[in-house]
């Protein structure tokens, strides 16, 4: 994994990359929502968010999952600005503001499916589909080179600086999220463990495909129309 340098390209190309990032973010959070609605647990980062929301709801009953998600992403960005600010791109800020609201939207839009009250095979299918969708969307965001979601960027930075495979680092980071989230009362289940072991390796498998997709879209729509 390498830091992106998309700022040196054309303005049109960078806009295309931001659009790709947003599409990838939407895909990833569709996967996150399927995890949550399966009632078999949440993905590791959202176990942390749910735990923090439980803590905050005592003081702020109206706080939503999306609000807490945004606040935690903002904190991660502040920390990364101290560690290595070159990793923070415009797309990272887009992810911070849009990730939580997208989850809130999908939770509302998909609640009619009643996945959580369905049979175990349906729940399991939602969980596995959520894992694959999350991993694929995440790699689209990363390969957009316009920025990375703050929670995913934690694994990207550690992977870069320790020269370790992204998937392995992602598993370790996910278990850290789970540990803290569970201590705070986040929703934990068998799906959470499956996600922690599966998303990172699946993302490694998706990286070449995502790179190919992004490159083709950028070549097709990212012509030079002025420079940054």
Biotite code that builds the C-alpha atoms (Angstrom):
import biotite.structure as struc

atoms = struc.array([
    struc.Atom([0.000, 0.000, 0.000], chain_id="A", res_id=1, res_name="UNK", atom_name="CA", element="C"),
    struc.Atom([1.383, 3.411, -0.871], chain_id="A", res_id=2, res_name="UNK", atom_name="CA", element="C"),
    struc.Atom([0.413, 6.970, -0.131], chain_id="A", res_id=3, res_name="UNK", atom_name="CA", element="C"),
    struc.Atom([-1.446, 8.543, -3.022], chain_id="A", res_id=4, res_name="UNK", atom_name="CA", element="C"),
    struc.Atom([-0.103, 11.370, -5.116], chain_id="A", res_id=5, res_name="UNK", atom_name="CA", element="C"),
    struc.Atom([-3.210, 12.144, -7.137], chain_id="A", res_id=6, res_name="UNK", atom_name="CA", element="C"),
    struc.Atom([-2.867, 15.855, -6.407], chain_id="A", res_id=7, res_name="UNK", atom_name="CA", element="C"),
    struc.Atom([-0.319, 16.123, -9.228], chain_id="A", res_id=8, res_name="UNK", atom_name="CA", element="C"),
    struc.Atom([-2.826, 15.125, -11.911], chain_id="A", res_id=9, res_name="UNK", atom_name="CA", element="C"),
    struc.Atom([-5.476, 17.133, -13.685], chain_id="A", res_id=10, res_name="UNK", atom_name="CA", element="C"),
    struc.Atom([-8.347, 18.723, -11.809], chain_id="A", res_id=11, res_name="UNK", atom_name="CA", element="C"),
    struc.Atom([-10.818, 16.680, -13.838], chain_id="A", res_id=12, res_name="UNK", atom_name="CA", element="C"),
    struc.Atom([-9.011, 13.457, -12.961], chain_id="A", res_id=13, res_name="UNK", atom_name="CA", element="C"),
    struc.Atom([-9.036, 14.319, -9.265], chain_id="A", res_id=14, res_name="UNK", atom_name="CA", element="C"),
    struc.Atom([-12.766, 15.023, -9.355], chain_id="A", res_id=15, res_name="UNK", atom_name="CA", element="C"),
    struc.Atom([-13.316, 11.664, -11.054], chain_id="A", res_id=16, res_name="UNK", atom_name="CA", element="C"),
    struc.Atom([-11.248, 10.001, -8.335], chain_id="A", res_id=17, res_name="UNK", atom_name="CA", element="C"),
    struc.Atom([-13.344, 11.703, -5.633], chain_id="A", res_id=18, res_name="UNK", atom_name="CA", element="C"),
    struc.Atom([-16.525, 10.427, -7.286], chain_id="A", res_id=19, res_name="UNK", atom_name="CA", element="C"),
    struc.Atom([-15.039, 6.920, -7.396], chain_id="A", res_id=20, res_name="UNK", atom_name="CA", element="C"),
    struc.Atom([-14.150, 7.239, -3.718], chain_id="A", res_id=21, res_name="UNK", atom_name="CA", element="C"),
    struc.Atom([-17.710, 8.229, -2.812], chain_id="A", res_id=22, res_name="UNK", atom_name="CA", element="C"),
    struc.Atom([-19.133, 5.299, -4.766], chain_id="A", res_id=23, res_name="UNK", atom_name="CA", element="C"),
    struc.Atom([-16.712, 2.933, -3.019], chain_id="A", res_id=24, res_name="UNK", atom_name="CA", element="C"),
    struc.Atom([-17.634, 4.451, 0.349], chain_id="A", res_id=25, res_name="UNK", atom_name="CA", element="C"),
    struc.Atom([-21.324, 3.877, -0.365], chain_id="A", res_id=26, res_name="UNK", atom_name="CA", element="C"),
    struc.Atom([-20.667, 0.255, -1.364], chain_id="A", res_id=27, res_name="UNK", atom_name="CA", element="C"),
    struc.Atom([-18.564, -0.356, 1.752], chain_id="A", res_id=28, res_name="UNK", atom_name="CA", element="C"),
    struc.Atom([-21.206, 1.060, 4.083], chain_id="A", res_id=29, res_name="UNK", atom_name="CA", element="C"),
    struc.Atom([-23.918, -0.995, 2.426], chain_id="A", res_id=30, res_name="UNK", atom_name="CA", element="C"),
    struc.Atom([-21.841, -3.961, 3.568], chain_id="A", res_id=31, res_name="UNK", atom_name="CA", element="C"),
    struc.Atom([-21.504, -2.471, 7.056], chain_id="A", res_id=32, res_name="UNK", atom_name="CA", element="C"),
    struc.Atom([-25.273, -2.021, 7.280], chain_id="A", res_id=33, res_name="UNK", atom_name="CA", element="C"),
    struc.Atom([-25.928, -5.624, 6.224], chain_id="A", res_id=34, res_name="UNK", atom_name="CA", element="C"),
    struc.Atom([-23.627, -6.712, 9.037], chain_id="A", res_id=35, res_name="UNK", atom_name="CA", element="C"),
    struc.Atom([-25.496, -4.650, 11.597], chain_id="A", res_id=36, res_name="UNK", atom_name="CA", element="C"),
    struc.Atom([-28.937, -5.741, 10.357], chain_id="A", res_id=37, res_name="UNK", atom_name="CA", element="C"),
    struc.Atom([-27.945, -9.429, 10.425], chain_id="A", res_id=38, res_name="UNK", atom_name="CA", element="C"),
    struc.Atom([-28.003, -9.167, 14.249], chain_id="A", res_id=39, res_name="UNK", atom_name="CA", element="C"),
    struc.Atom([-25.038, -11.551, 14.322], chain_id="A", res_id=40, res_name="UNK", atom_name="CA", element="C"),
    struc.Atom([-22.777, -8.710, 15.344], chain_id="A", res_id=41, res_name="UNK", atom_name="CA", element="C"),
    struc.Atom([-21.399, -5.588, 13.712], chain_id="A", res_id=42, res_name="UNK", atom_name="CA", element="C"),
    struc.Atom([-18.155, -5.107, 11.826], chain_id="A", res_id=43, res_name="UNK", atom_name="CA", element="C"),
    struc.Atom([-15.283, -4.368, 14.257], chain_id="A", res_id=44, res_name="UNK", atom_name="CA", element="C"),
    struc.Atom([-15.120, -0.587, 13.781], chain_id="A", res_id=45, res_name="UNK", atom_name="CA", element="C"),
    struc.Atom([-18.844, -0.258, 14.304], chain_id="A", res_id=46, res_name="UNK", atom_name="CA", element="C"),
    struc.Atom([-18.662, -2.365, 17.473], chain_id="A", res_id=47, res_name="UNK", atom_name="CA", element="C"),
    struc.Atom([-16.467, 0.468, 18.727], chain_id="A", res_id=48, res_name="UNK", atom_name="CA", element="C"),
    struc.Atom([-18.933, 3.087, 17.458], chain_id="A", res_id=49, res_name="UNK", atom_name="CA", element="C"),
    struc.Atom([-21.884, 1.309, 19.073], chain_id="A", res_id=50, res_name="UNK", atom_name="CA", element="C"),
    struc.Atom([-20.012, 1.110, 22.376], chain_id="A", res_id=51, res_name="UNK", atom_name="CA", element="C"),
    struc.Atom([-19.224, 4.801, 22.293], chain_id="A", res_id=52, res_name="UNK", atom_name="CA", element="C"),
    struc.Atom([-22.828, 5.576, 21.362], chain_id="A", res_id=53, res_name="UNK", atom_name="CA", element="C"),
    struc.Atom([-23.997, 3.634, 24.415], chain_id="A", res_id=54, res_name="UNK", atom_name="CA", element="C"),
    struc.Atom([-21.712, 5.746, 26.574], chain_id="A", res_id=55, res_name="UNK", atom_name="CA", element="C"),
    struc.Atom([-22.836, 9.003, 24.941], chain_id="A", res_id=56, res_name="UNK", atom_name="CA", element="C"),
    struc.Atom([-26.569, 8.210, 24.931], chain_id="A", res_id=57, res_name="UNK", atom_name="CA", element="C"),
    struc.Atom([-26.766, 8.681, 28.686], chain_id="A", res_id=58, res_name="UNK", atom_name="CA", element="C"),
    struc.Atom([-25.838, 12.329, 28.263], chain_id="A", res_id=59, res_name="UNK", atom_name="CA", element="C"),
    struc.Atom([-27.148, 12.874, 24.717], chain_id="A", res_id=60, res_name="UNK", atom_name="CA", element="C"),
    struc.Atom([-30.146, 10.589, 24.089], chain_id="A", res_id=61, res_name="UNK", atom_name="CA", element="C"),
    struc.Atom([-30.650, 11.932, 20.558], chain_id="A", res_id=62, res_name="UNK", atom_name="CA", element="C"),
    struc.Atom([-27.146, 11.078, 19.346], chain_id="A", res_id=63, res_name="UNK", atom_name="CA", element="C"),
    struc.Atom([-27.159, 8.759, 16.309], chain_id="A", res_id=64, res_name="UNK", atom_name="CA", element="C"),
    struc.Atom([-24.761, 6.060, 15.186], chain_id="A", res_id=65, res_name="UNK", atom_name="CA", element="C"),
    struc.Atom([-23.724, 8.312, 12.300], chain_id="A", res_id=66, res_name="UNK", atom_name="CA", element="C"),
    struc.Atom([-22.909, 11.235, 14.594], chain_id="A", res_id=67, res_name="UNK", atom_name="CA", element="C"),
    struc.Atom([-20.596, 9.111, 16.739], chain_id="A", res_id=68, res_name="UNK", atom_name="CA", element="C"),
    struc.Atom([-19.043, 7.599, 13.599], chain_id="A", res_id=69, res_name="UNK", atom_name="CA", element="C"),
    struc.Atom([-18.221, 11.081, 12.324], chain_id="A", res_id=70, res_name="UNK", atom_name="CA", element="C"),
    struc.Atom([-16.757, 12.180, 15.654], chain_id="A", res_id=71, res_name="UNK", atom_name="CA", element="C"),
    struc.Atom([-14.461, 9.139, 15.914], chain_id="A", res_id=72, res_name="UNK", atom_name="CA", element="C"),
    struc.Atom([-13.304, 9.579, 12.312], chain_id="A", res_id=73, res_name="UNK", atom_name="CA", element="C"),
    struc.Atom([-12.487, 13.214, 13.095], chain_id="A", res_id=74, res_name="UNK", atom_name="CA", element="C"),
    struc.Atom([-10.404, 12.120, 16.099], chain_id="A", res_id=75, res_name="UNK", atom_name="CA", element="C"),
    struc.Atom([-8.521, 9.560, 13.977], chain_id="A", res_id=76, res_name="UNK", atom_name="CA", element="C"),
    struc.Atom([-7.780, 12.257, 11.383], chain_id="A", res_id=77, res_name="UNK", atom_name="CA", element="C"),
    struc.Atom([-6.387, 14.559, 14.092], chain_id="A", res_id=78, res_name="UNK", atom_name="CA", element="C"),
    struc.Atom([-4.085, 11.785, 15.308], chain_id="A", res_id=79, res_name="UNK", atom_name="CA", element="C"),
    struc.Atom([-2.924, 10.972, 11.783], chain_id="A", res_id=80, res_name="UNK", atom_name="CA", element="C"),
    struc.Atom([-2.217, 14.652, 11.123], chain_id="A", res_id=81, res_name="UNK", atom_name="CA", element="C"),
    struc.Atom([0.323, 14.380, 13.944], chain_id="A", res_id=82, res_name="UNK", atom_name="CA", element="C"),
    struc.Atom([1.728, 11.001, 12.830], chain_id="A", res_id=83, res_name="UNK", atom_name="CA", element="C"),
    struc.Atom([1.996, 11.736, 9.089], chain_id="A", res_id=84, res_name="UNK", atom_name="CA", element="C"),
    struc.Atom([-0.275, 14.347, 7.536], chain_id="A", res_id=85, res_name="UNK", atom_name="CA", element="C"),
    struc.Atom([0.638, 13.275, 3.986], chain_id="A", res_id=86, res_name="UNK", atom_name="CA", element="C"),
    struc.Atom([-1.865, 10.428, 4.339], chain_id="A", res_id=87, res_name="UNK", atom_name="CA", element="C"),
    struc.Atom([-4.778, 12.841, 4.770], chain_id="A", res_id=88, res_name="UNK", atom_name="CA", element="C"),
    struc.Atom([-6.435, 13.723, 1.452], chain_id="A", res_id=89, res_name="UNK", atom_name="CA", element="C"),
    struc.Atom([-9.640, 15.504, 0.478], chain_id="A", res_id=90, res_name="UNK", atom_name="CA", element="C"),
    struc.Atom([-11.341, 12.124, 0.162], chain_id="A", res_id=91, res_name="UNK", atom_name="CA", element="C"),
    struc.Atom([-10.508, 11.325, 3.774], chain_id="A", res_id=92, res_name="UNK", atom_name="CA", element="C"),
    struc.Atom([-12.548, 14.346, 4.846], chain_id="A", res_id=93, res_name="UNK", atom_name="CA", element="C"),
    struc.Atom([-15.373, 13.255, 2.520], chain_id="A", res_id=94, res_name="UNK", atom_name="CA", element="C"),
    struc.Atom([-15.348, 9.840, 4.235], chain_id="A", res_id=95, res_name="UNK", atom_name="CA", element="C"),
    struc.Atom([-15.458, 11.473, 7.651], chain_id="A", res_id=96, res_name="UNK", atom_name="CA", element="C"),
    struc.Atom([-18.558, 13.533, 6.851], chain_id="A", res_id=97, res_name="UNK", atom_name="CA", element="C"),
    struc.Atom([-20.380, 10.972, 4.694], chain_id="A", res_id=98, res_name="UNK", atom_name="CA", element="C"),
    struc.Atom([-19.664, 7.551, 6.216], chain_id="A", res_id=99, res_name="UNK", atom_name="CA", element="C"),
    struc.Atom([-21.914, 7.811, 9.268], chain_id="A", res_id=100, res_name="UNK", atom_name="CA", element="C"),
    struc.Atom([-24.893, 9.405, 7.471], chain_id="A", res_id=101, res_name="UNK", atom_name="CA", element="C"),
    struc.Atom([-24.676, 6.714, 4.757], chain_id="A", res_id=102, res_name="UNK", atom_name="CA", element="C"),
    struc.Atom([-24.968, 4.016, 7.454], chain_id="A", res_id=103, res_name="UNK", atom_name="CA", element="C"),
    struc.Atom([-27.928, 5.855, 9.013], chain_id="A", res_id=104, res_name="UNK", atom_name="CA", element="C"),
    struc.Atom([-29.582, 6.033, 5.571], chain_id="A", res_id=105, res_name="UNK", atom_name="CA", element="C"),
    struc.Atom([-29.075, 2.349, 4.724], chain_id="A", res_id=106, res_name="UNK", atom_name="CA", element="C"),
    struc.Atom([-30.248, 1.302, 8.203], chain_id="A", res_id=107, res_name="UNK", atom_name="CA", element="C"),
    struc.Atom([-33.502, 3.184, 7.555], chain_id="A", res_id=108, res_name="UNK", atom_name="CA", element="C"),
    struc.Atom([-33.859, 2.044, 3.928], chain_id="A", res_id=109, res_name="UNK", atom_name="CA", element="C"),
    struc.Atom([-33.201, -1.652, 4.591], chain_id="A", res_id=110, res_name="UNK", atom_name="CA", element="C"),
    struc.Atom([-35.060, -2.078, 7.874], chain_id="A", res_id=111, res_name="UNK", atom_name="CA", element="C"),
    struc.Atom([-38.087, -3.400, 5.970], chain_id="A", res_id=112, res_name="UNK", atom_name="CA", element="C"),
    struc.Atom([-36.077, -6.491, 5.019], chain_id="A", res_id=113, res_name="UNK", atom_name="CA", element="C"),
    struc.Atom([-36.238, -7.565, 8.686], chain_id="A", res_id=114, res_name="UNK", atom_name="CA", element="C"),
    struc.Atom([-33.008, -9.536, 8.340], chain_id="A", res_id=115, res_name="UNK", atom_name="CA", element="C"),
    struc.Atom([-32.507, -9.659, 12.093], chain_id="A", res_id=116, res_name="UNK", atom_name="CA", element="C"),
    struc.Atom([-35.757, -11.593, 12.602], chain_id="A", res_id=117, res_name="UNK", atom_name="CA", element="C"),
    struc.Atom([-35.228, -13.972, 9.671], chain_id="A", res_id=118, res_name="UNK", atom_name="CA", element="C"),
    struc.Atom([-33.852, -17.513, 9.758], chain_id="A", res_id=119, res_name="UNK", atom_name="CA", element="C"),
    struc.Atom([-30.208, -18.206, 10.573], chain_id="A", res_id=120, res_name="UNK", atom_name="CA", element="C"),
    struc.Atom([-29.287, -18.991, 6.935], chain_id="A", res_id=121, res_name="UNK", atom_name="CA", element="C"),
    struc.Atom([-30.661, -15.581, 5.866], chain_id="A", res_id=122, res_name="UNK", atom_name="CA", element="C"),
    struc.Atom([-28.710, -13.862, 8.635], chain_id="A", res_id=123, res_name="UNK", atom_name="CA", element="C"),
    struc.Atom([-25.561, -15.759, 7.689], chain_id="A", res_id=124, res_name="UNK", atom_name="CA", element="C"),
    struc.Atom([-26.007, -14.853, 4.023], chain_id="A", res_id=125, res_name="UNK", atom_name="CA", element="C"),
    struc.Atom([-26.401, -11.165, 4.961], chain_id="A", res_id=126, res_name="UNK", atom_name="CA", element="C"),
    struc.Atom([-23.263, -11.367, 7.083], chain_id="A", res_id=127, res_name="UNK", atom_name="CA", element="C"),
    struc.Atom([-21.114, -12.979, 4.384], chain_id="A", res_id=128, res_name="UNK", atom_name="CA", element="C"),
    struc.Atom([-22.485, -10.658, 1.704], chain_id="A", res_id=129, res_name="UNK", atom_name="CA", element="C"),
    struc.Atom([-21.802, -7.715, 3.990], chain_id="A", res_id=130, res_name="UNK", atom_name="CA", element="C"),
    struc.Atom([-18.210, -8.860, 4.472], chain_id="A", res_id=131, res_name="UNK", atom_name="CA", element="C"),
    struc.Atom([-17.524, -9.167, 0.744], chain_id="A", res_id=132, res_name="UNK", atom_name="CA", element="C"),
    struc.Atom([-19.306, -5.905, -0.106], chain_id="A", res_id=133, res_name="UNK", atom_name="CA", element="C"),
    struc.Atom([-17.468, -4.058, 2.668], chain_id="A", res_id=134, res_name="UNK", atom_name="CA", element="C"),
    struc.Atom([-14.068, -5.380, 1.557], chain_id="A", res_id=135, res_name="UNK", atom_name="CA", element="C"),
    struc.Atom([-14.701, -4.575, -2.102], chain_id="A", res_id=136, res_name="UNK", atom_name="CA", element="C"),
    struc.Atom([-16.006, -1.062, -1.389], chain_id="A", res_id=137, res_name="UNK", atom_name="CA", element="C"),
    struc.Atom([-13.081, -0.385, 0.939], chain_id="A", res_id=138, res_name="UNK", atom_name="CA", element="C"),
    struc.Atom([-10.552, -1.324, -1.759], chain_id="A", res_id=139, res_name="UNK", atom_name="CA", element="C"),
    struc.Atom([-12.309, 0.931, -4.281], chain_id="A", res_id=140, res_name="UNK", atom_name="CA", element="C"),
    struc.Atom([-11.926, 3.793, -1.809], chain_id="A", res_id=141, res_name="UNK", atom_name="CA", element="C"),
    struc.Atom([-8.246, 3.016, -1.232], chain_id="A", res_id=142, res_name="UNK", atom_name="CA", element="C"),
    struc.Atom([-7.464, 2.564, -4.941], chain_id="A", res_id=143, res_name="UNK", atom_name="CA", element="C"),
    struc.Atom([-9.254, 5.798, -5.848], chain_id="A", res_id=144, res_name="UNK", atom_name="CA", element="C"),
    struc.Atom([-6.106, 7.519, -4.514], chain_id="A", res_id=145, res_name="UNK", atom_name="CA", element="C"),
    struc.Atom([-8.245, 10.475, -3.496], chain_id="A", res_id=146, res_name="UNK", atom_name="CA", element="C"),
    struc.Atom([-8.178, 9.562, 0.177], chain_id="A", res_id=147, res_name="UNK", atom_name="CA", element="C"),
    struc.Atom([-9.088, 6.696, 2.492], chain_id="A", res_id=148, res_name="UNK", atom_name="CA", element="C"),
    struc.Atom([-11.733, 6.236, 5.182], chain_id="A", res_id=149, res_name="UNK", atom_name="CA", element="C"),
    struc.Atom([-10.181, 7.176, 8.552], chain_id="A", res_id=150, res_name="UNK", atom_name="CA", element="C"),
    struc.Atom([-10.739, 3.745, 10.144], chain_id="A", res_id=151, res_name="UNK", atom_name="CA", element="C"),
    struc.Atom([-9.268, 1.968, 7.091], chain_id="A", res_id=152, res_name="UNK", atom_name="CA", element="C"),
    struc.Atom([-6.434, 4.486, 6.999], chain_id="A", res_id=153, res_name="UNK", atom_name="CA", element="C"),
    struc.Atom([-5.262, 3.279, 10.406], chain_id="A", res_id=154, res_name="UNK", atom_name="CA", element="C"),
    struc.Atom([-4.484, -0.108, 8.827], chain_id="A", res_id=155, res_name="UNK", atom_name="CA", element="C"),
    struc.Atom([-3.019, 1.542, 5.706], chain_id="A", res_id=156, res_name="UNK", atom_name="CA", element="C"),
    struc.Atom([-0.602, 3.691, 7.731], chain_id="A", res_id=157, res_name="UNK", atom_name="CA", element="C"),
    struc.Atom([0.521, 0.822, 9.972], chain_id="A", res_id=158, res_name="UNK", atom_name="CA", element="C"),
    struc.Atom([0.914, -1.442, 6.937], chain_id="A", res_id=159, res_name="UNK", atom_name="CA", element="C"),
    struc.Atom([3.059, 1.153, 5.161], chain_id="A", res_id=160, res_name="UNK", atom_name="CA", element="C"),
    struc.Atom([5.250, 1.971, 8.121], chain_id="A", res_id=161, res_name="UNK", atom_name="CA", element="C"),
    struc.Atom([5.828, -1.636, 9.220], chain_id="A", res_id=162, res_name="UNK", atom_name="CA", element="C"),
    struc.Atom([5.997, -3.067, 5.676], chain_id="A", res_id=163, res_name="UNK", atom_name="CA", element="C"),
    struc.Atom([3.397, -5.682, 6.560], chain_id="A", res_id=164, res_name="UNK", atom_name="CA", element="C"),
    struc.Atom([0.629, -7.028, 4.339], chain_id="A", res_id=165, res_name="UNK", atom_name="CA", element="C"),
    struc.Atom([-2.496, -4.878, 4.584], chain_id="A", res_id=166, res_name="UNK", atom_name="CA", element="C"),
    struc.Atom([-4.821, -7.826, 5.250], chain_id="A", res_id=167, res_name="UNK", atom_name="CA", element="C"),
    struc.Atom([-2.772, -9.008, 8.245], chain_id="A", res_id=168, res_name="UNK", atom_name="CA", element="C"),
    struc.Atom([-2.587, -5.529, 9.742], chain_id="A", res_id=169, res_name="UNK", atom_name="CA", element="C"),
    struc.Atom([-6.310, -5.033, 9.179], chain_id="A", res_id=170, res_name="UNK", atom_name="CA", element="C"),
    struc.Atom([-7.081, -8.179, 11.218], chain_id="A", res_id=171, res_name="UNK", atom_name="CA", element="C"),
    struc.Atom([-4.984, -6.898, 14.132], chain_id="A", res_id=172, res_name="UNK", atom_name="CA", element="C"),
    struc.Atom([-6.531, -3.415, 13.998], chain_id="A", res_id=173, res_name="UNK", atom_name="CA", element="C"),
    struc.Atom([-10.032, -4.911, 13.827], chain_id="A", res_id=174, res_name="UNK", atom_name="CA", element="C"),
    struc.Atom([-9.448, -6.952, 16.975], chain_id="A", res_id=175, res_name="UNK", atom_name="CA", element="C"),
    struc.Atom([-8.295, -3.795, 18.762], chain_id="A", res_id=176, res_name="UNK", atom_name="CA", element="C"),
    struc.Atom([-11.550, -2.098, 17.716], chain_id="A", res_id=177, res_name="UNK", atom_name="CA", element="C"),
    struc.Atom([-13.507, -5.127, 18.991], chain_id="A", res_id=178, res_name="UNK", atom_name="CA", element="C"),
    struc.Atom([-11.743, -5.174, 22.359], chain_id="A", res_id=179, res_name="UNK", atom_name="CA", element="C"),
    struc.Atom([-12.401, -1.504, 23.087], chain_id="A", res_id=180, res_name="UNK", atom_name="CA", element="C"),
    struc.Atom([-15.930, -1.628, 21.659], chain_id="A", res_id=181, res_name="UNK", atom_name="CA", element="C"),
    struc.Atom([-16.928, -4.627, 23.770], chain_id="A", res_id=182, res_name="UNK", atom_name="CA", element="C"),
    struc.Atom([-15.628, -2.969, 26.914], chain_id="A", res_id=183, res_name="UNK", atom_name="CA", element="C"),
    struc.Atom([-17.931, -0.044, 26.121], chain_id="A", res_id=184, res_name="UNK", atom_name="CA", element="C"),
    struc.Atom([-20.940, -2.278, 25.429], chain_id="A", res_id=185, res_name="UNK", atom_name="CA", element="C"),
    struc.Atom([-20.895, -2.521, 21.641], chain_id="A", res_id=186, res_name="UNK", atom_name="CA", element="C"),
    struc.Atom([-22.873, -5.254, 19.860], chain_id="A", res_id=187, res_name="UNK", atom_name="CA", element="C"),
    struc.Atom([-20.669, -8.334, 19.637], chain_id="A", res_id=188, res_name="UNK", atom_name="CA", element="C"),
    struc.Atom([-21.425, -11.657, 17.994], chain_id="A", res_id=189, res_name="UNK", atom_name="CA", element="C"),
    struc.Atom([-20.037, -14.479, 15.924], chain_id="A", res_id=190, res_name="UNK", atom_name="CA", element="C"),
    struc.Atom([-20.334, -12.244, 12.869], chain_id="A", res_id=191, res_name="UNK", atom_name="CA", element="C"),
    struc.Atom([-17.910, -9.784, 14.417], chain_id="A", res_id=192, res_name="UNK", atom_name="CA", element="C"),
    struc.Atom([-15.204, -12.443, 14.667], chain_id="A", res_id=193, res_name="UNK", atom_name="CA", element="C"),
    struc.Atom([-15.909, -13.686, 11.139], chain_id="A", res_id=194, res_name="UNK", atom_name="CA", element="C"),
    struc.Atom([-15.624, -10.114, 9.878], chain_id="A", res_id=195, res_name="UNK", atom_name="CA", element="C"),
    struc.Atom([-12.355, -9.510, 11.719], chain_id="A", res_id=196, res_name="UNK", atom_name="CA", element="C"),
    struc.Atom([-10.747, -12.575, 10.130], chain_id="A", res_id=197, res_name="UNK", atom_name="CA", element="C"),
    struc.Atom([-12.328, -12.185, 6.695], chain_id="A", res_id=198, res_name="UNK", atom_name="CA", element="C"),
    struc.Atom([-12.443, -8.530, 5.626], chain_id="A", res_id=199, res_name="UNK", atom_name="CA", element="C"),
    struc.Atom([-8.687, -7.903, 5.552], chain_id="A", res_id=200, res_name="UNK", atom_name="CA", element="C"),
    struc.Atom([-7.801, -11.025, 3.505], chain_id="A", res_id=201, res_name="UNK", atom_name="CA", element="C"),
    struc.Atom([-10.768, -10.478, 1.154], chain_id="A", res_id=202, res_name="UNK", atom_name="CA", element="C"),
    struc.Atom([-9.607, -6.881, 0.680], chain_id="A", res_id=203, res_name="UNK", atom_name="CA", element="C"),
    struc.Atom([-6.166, -8.170, -0.314], chain_id="A", res_id=204, res_name="UNK", atom_name="CA", element="C"),
    struc.Atom([-7.837, -10.344, -2.951], chain_id="A", res_id=205, res_name="UNK", atom_name="CA", element="C"),
    struc.Atom([-9.962, -7.433, -4.197], chain_id="A", res_id=206, res_name="UNK", atom_name="CA", element="C"),
    struc.Atom([-7.081, -4.937, -4.515], chain_id="A", res_id=207, res_name="UNK", atom_name="CA", element="C"),
    struc.Atom([-5.982, -5.919, -8.072], chain_id="A", res_id=208, res_name="UNK", atom_name="CA", element="C"),
    struc.Atom([-9.582, -5.899, -9.342], chain_id="A", res_id=209, res_name="UNK", atom_name="CA", element="C"),
    struc.Atom([-10.280, -2.548, -7.704], chain_id="A", res_id=210, res_name="UNK", atom_name="CA", element="C"),
    struc.Atom([-7.113, -1.043, -9.145], chain_id="A", res_id=211, res_name="UNK", atom_name="CA", element="C"),
    struc.Atom([-8.122, -2.234, -12.625], chain_id="A", res_id=212, res_name="UNK", atom_name="CA", element="C"),
    struc.Atom([-11.646, -0.809, -12.274], chain_id="A", res_id=213, res_name="UNK", atom_name="CA", element="C"),
    struc.Atom([-10.399, 2.549, -11.008], chain_id="A", res_id=214, res_name="UNK", atom_name="CA", element="C"),
    struc.Atom([-7.721, 2.819, -13.708], chain_id="A", res_id=215, res_name="UNK", atom_name="CA", element="C"),
    struc.Atom([-10.241, 2.120, -16.465], chain_id="A", res_id=216, res_name="UNK", atom_name="CA", element="C"),
    struc.Atom([-12.722, 4.688, -15.153], chain_id="A", res_id=217, res_name="UNK", atom_name="CA", element="C"),
    struc.Atom([-10.000, 7.315, -14.744], chain_id="A", res_id=218, res_name="UNK", atom_name="CA", element="C"),
    struc.Atom([-8.720, 6.709, -18.292], chain_id="A", res_id=219, res_name="UNK", atom_name="CA", element="C"),
    struc.Atom([-12.258, 6.971, -19.647], chain_id="A", res_id=220, res_name="UNK", atom_name="CA", element="C"),
    struc.Atom([-13.395, 10.089, -17.774], chain_id="A", res_id=221, res_name="UNK", atom_name="CA", element="C"),
    struc.Atom([-10.349, 11.720, -16.197], chain_id="A", res_id=222, res_name="UNK", atom_name="CA", element="C"),
    struc.Atom([-8.953, 13.682, -19.136], chain_id="A", res_id=223, res_name="UNK", atom_name="CA", element="C"),
    struc.Atom([-6.870, 16.784, -18.527], chain_id="A", res_id=224, res_name="UNK", atom_name="CA", element="C"),
    struc.Atom([-9.078, 19.824, -18.026], chain_id="A", res_id=225, res_name="UNK", atom_name="CA", element="C"),
    struc.Atom([-6.840, 22.130, -16.098], chain_id="A", res_id=226, res_name="UNK", atom_name="CA", element="C"),
    struc.Atom([-4.291, 21.367, -13.410], chain_id="A", res_id=227, res_name="UNK", atom_name="CA", element="C"),
    struc.Atom([-4.375, 21.464, -9.638], chain_id="A", res_id=228, res_name="UNK", atom_name="CA", element="C"),
])
